[in-house]
Amino acid sequence: MRRMVAAVTVAVVLATSAPTSAAGFSGIVGILGPGMLAAAYALFRAFSDRADRRIFVAWLMLAASILLAVGLTQRMLIFQQIPAGFAAALVPIGLTQITLTNLANPVRAASLRIGLFAVLVFGPYMPAVIKAELHPKKPHQALCSTGGISKLLAPAAGKIVLSNVNYVPQLLYRTQIIAVGSLFQHGISAYLRDRTAWRSPVGATPPPAFQWTGAQFVLFCNTTELNYLGKATRANALWPRLAQNHPPIWLRQIGGTTGQGFRLYRVILPSK
């Protein structure tokens, strides 16, 4: 029993000590909310059925597993489906419990079932809705839409292009470029190569981290919001330099606008 309590404690620590998401409180609730609700229900069932040791331990193990999945999700979003899956699997169990404990009062049972669905559907997203109502964003045009980007990237067909990793799936679908990589292409190592290249200080020649990517072109979109690739970087790193429309001498713009929106640069290596 002590081991089970210790396991739950460790899972809670993992879930609460994970790095805070850049999306803020509302984003965290939206992502982790379903898993936390599932863990709360599992703990509720564990202590409700604590008279039966085996049932109590089973529910406690489930709660520990869910909390562990929540902690992993907070650290890496790739695990997001696991706690959400736990929540979905516990819904029919919760509905059955409501029905069995309210056989004499079908109206109350129906109300509780509707309430359960309402909590699961609206609960995780209400903080984001409230935040949007209290702090509405000003409407703006789609600055980084990839809808018509094939023409811009035509000169880079078949060549390696350094871009924001979030655009890679759309770029691979719409164009003929070769991306440095993302989590969707070549995995974590490629993502880190892309990230390091953007955050490396630049000088008269491409930095080693940039050369390591093999990129012959750079695709950049200057938005009004600071991207995580350029956040907390040195002022002379590649991302903030391009955001200020001050590219290094080894990048020559060959397409796009000089203001906000996509810009395509060709890498011009200095002659030896």
C-alpha positions in Angstrom: 0.0 0.0 0.0 2.8 2.4 0.8 4.4 1.7 -2.5 1.2 2.6 -4.3 0.9 5.9 -2.4 4.5 6.6 -3.2 3.9 5.9 -6.9 0.9 8.3 -7.0 3.1 10.9 -5.2 5.9 10.6 -7.8 3.3 10.9 -10.6 1.9 14.0 -9.1 5.4 15.5 -8.7 6.1 14.8 -12.4 2.9 16.3 -13.5 3.3 19.5 -11.5 7.0 20.0 -11.8 7.1 19.9 -15.6 8.1 23.0 -17.5 5.3 25.6 -17.9 3.9 25.7 -21.4 4.3 28.9 -23.4 0.6 28.8 -24.1 -0.1 30.1 -20.5 -2.7 28.8 -18.0 -5.5 28.5 -20.5 -3.3 26.5 -22.9 -2.2 24.2 -20.1 -5.7 23.5 -19.0 -6.8 22.8 -22.5 -4.0 20.3 -23.1 -3.8 18.7 -19.6 -7.4 19.2 -18.5 -8.8 15.9 -19.8 -6.0 13.9 -18.2 -6.4 15.7 -14.9 -10.1 15.1 -14.9 -9.5 11.4 -15.6 -7.0 11.2 -12.8 -9.4 12.9 -10.4 -12.1 10.4 -11.2 -9.8 7.5 -10.8 -8.7 8.8 -7.3 -12.4 9.4 -6.4 -13.2 5.8 -7.3 -10.2 4.5 -5.5 -11.2 6.1 -2.2 -14.9 5.3 -2.8 -14.1 1.6 -3.1 -11.3 1.5 -0.5 -13.1 -1.2 1.5 -12.1 -3.7 -1.2 -8.3 -3.6 -1.2 -7.9 -5.0 -4.7 -10.3 -2.5 -6.3 -8.7 0.3 -4.3 -5.2 -0.7 -5.6 -6.4 -1.1 -9.1 -7.9 2.4 -9.2 -4.8 3.9 -7.5 -2.6 2.3 -10.1 -4.8 3.7 -12.9 -4.6 7.2 -11.3 -0.8 7.0 -11.1 -0.6 5.9 -14.7 -2.8 8.8 -15.8 -0.8 11.4 -13.8 2.4 10.0 -15.2 1.0 10.5 -18.7 -0.1 14.0 -17.8 3.5 14.8 -16.6 5.0 13.4 -19.8 2.5 15.5 -21.9 3.5 18.7 -20.1 7.1 17.9 -21.0 6.5 16.7 -24.6 3.2 17.3 -26.4 3.7 14.1 -28.4 2.2 12.2 -25.4 -1.0 14.3 -25.5 -3.1 11.5 -26.8 -2.4 9.2 -23.9 -4.1 11.1 -21.0 -6.9 12.1 -23.4 -7.4 8.4 -24.2 -7.6 7.6 -20.5 -10.3 10.3 -20.2 -12.3 8.9 -23.1 -12.0 5.3 -21.8 -13.3 6.4 -18.3 -16.4 8.1 -19.7 -18.5 4.9 -20.1 -17.4 3.8 -16.7 -18.6 7.0 -15.2 -21.9 6.9 -17.1 -22.5 3.4 -15.8 -21.7 4.4 -12.3 -24.2 7.3 -12.5 -26.9 5.0 -13.8 -26.4 2.3 -11.2 -26.3 4.7 -8.3 -29.4 6.6 -9.4 -31.8 3.8 -10.5 -34.6 5.2 -8.3 -34.2 8.7 -9.8 -33.9 8.6 -13.6 -34.2 12.4 -13.9 -31.3 13.0 -11.6 -29.3 10.3 -13.5 -30.0 12.0 -16.8 -28.9 15.4 -15.4 -25.7 13.9 -14.0 -24.9 12.2 -17.3 -25.3 15.5 -19.2 -23.2 17.2 -16.5 -20.4 14.7 -17.0 -20.3 15.4 -20.7 -20.4 19.1 -20.1 -17.5 19.0 -17.7 -15.4 16.9 -20.1 -16.3 18.9 -23.2 -16.4 22.5 -21.9 -14.2 22.3 -18.8 -10.7 22.1 -20.5 -11.6 24.9 -22.9 -13.5 27.4 -20.8 -10.3 29.2 -19.5 -9.3 29.8 -23.1 -12.8 31.1 -24.1 -12.8 33.4 -21.1 -9.3 34.7 -21.9 -10.4 35.4 -25.5 -13.4 37.3 -24.3 -11.5 39.4 -21.8 -8.4 40.0 -24.0 -9.6 39.9 -27.6 -6.8 40.0 -30.2 -6.9 42.5 -33.0 -7.9 41.0 -36.3 -5.0 40.7 -38.7 -4.4 39.2 -42.1 -2.8 35.7 -42.5 0.8 36.8 -42.8 2.3 33.4 -43.1 -0.2 31.5 -45.2 1.4 28.8 -47.3 -1.5 28.7 -49.7 0.4 30.3 -52.6 3.9 29.6 -51.6 4.8 27.2 -54.4 5.7 30.0 -56.8 7.9 31.7 -54.2 9.8 28.5 -53.6 10.1 27.4 -57.2 13.8 28.5 -57.4 14.5 26.2 -54.4 13.0 23.1 -55.9 15.2 20.1 -55.0 17.3 22.1 -52.6 17.6 22.2 -48.8 15.7 25.1 -47.3 15.9 26.3 -43.7 12.5 27.3 -42.4 10.3 27.4 -39.4 9.7 23.8 -38.4 6.0 24.4 -38.1 5.7 25.0 -41.8 7.5 21.9 -42.9 4.5 19.6 -43.4 2.8 22.2 -45.6 6.0 23.0 -47.5 6.7 19.4 -48.3 3.1 19.0 -49.5 2.9 22.2 -51.6 6.5 22.5 -53.0 9.4 20.5 -54.2 11.9 21.7 -51.5 14.0 19.6 -49.1 13.4 20.8 -45.6 16.2 20.8 -42.9 13.7 18.9 -40.9 11.1 18.9 -38.1 9.6 16.5 -35.7 7.6 15.2 -38.6 10.7 14.7 -40.8 13.9 13.1 -39.7 12.8 13.4 -36.0 14.3 15.2 -33.0 17.9 15.5 -34.4 16.6 17.3 -37.5 14.4 19.6 -35.4 17.4 20.5 -33.2 19.5 21.2 -36.3 16.9 23.6 -37.5 16.5 25.3 -34.1 20.2 25.7 -33.5 20.7 27.2 -37.0 18.1 29.9 -36.3 19.5 30.7 -32.9 23.2 30.8 -33.8 25.0 34.2 -33.9 25.9 35.2 -37.5 28.9 37.0 -38.9 30.6 37.5 -42.2 30.3 33.8 -43.0 27.6 31.2 -42.1 28.1 29.8 -38.6 29.0 26.2 -38.2 25.5 25.3 -37.0 24.0 26.8 -40.2 26.5 25.0 -42.4 25.7 21.7 -40.7 22.1 21.9 -42.1 23.4 22.1 -45.7 20.7 24.7 -46.4 21.1 26.6 -49.7 18.0 28.8 -49.1 16.3 30.3 -46.1 12.5 30.9 -45.8 11.5 33.4 -43.2 8.1 34.9 -42.3 8.2 38.0 -40.1 5.1 38.1 -37.9 4.2 40.6 -35.2 4.6 38.0 -32.5 8.0 36.7 -31.4 8.4 33.1 -32.5 9.8 30.5 -30.0 12.7 29.9 -32.4 13.9 33.4 -31.9 12.8 33.9 -28.3 15.6 34.6 -25.7 18.3 34.6 -28.4 21.2 36.9 -28.9 20.4 40.0 -30.9 22.8 38.9 -33.6 21.3 35.5 -34.0 19.9 34.6 -37.4 16.2 34.8 -36.4 16.2 38.3 -34.8 18.4 39.6 -37.6 15.9 38.6 -40.3 13.0 39.8 -38.1 14.6 43.2 -38.2 15.1 42.9 -41.9 18.8 43.0 -41.5 20.1 39.8 -43.1 23.8 38.8 -42.9 25.9 39.5 -46.0 25.8 35.9 -47.1 22.0 35.9 -47.5 20.5 37.5 -50.6 16.7 38.0 -50.8 15.3 36.7 -54.0 11.6 36.7 -53.3 8.9 37.9 -51.0 8.2 41.3 -49.5 10.5 43.5 -47.4 7.8 43.9 -44.7 5.7 41.3 -43.0 5.2 37.9 -44.7 7.3 35.3 -46.4 10.8 36.1 -47.6 13.1 33.8 -49.5 16.9 34.2 -49.2 19.6 32.4 -51.2 22.8 31.5 -49.4 25.8 33.2 -51.1 29.0 31.7 -49.9 32.0 34.0 -50.1 34.5 33.2 -52.8 37.8 31.7 -51.6 
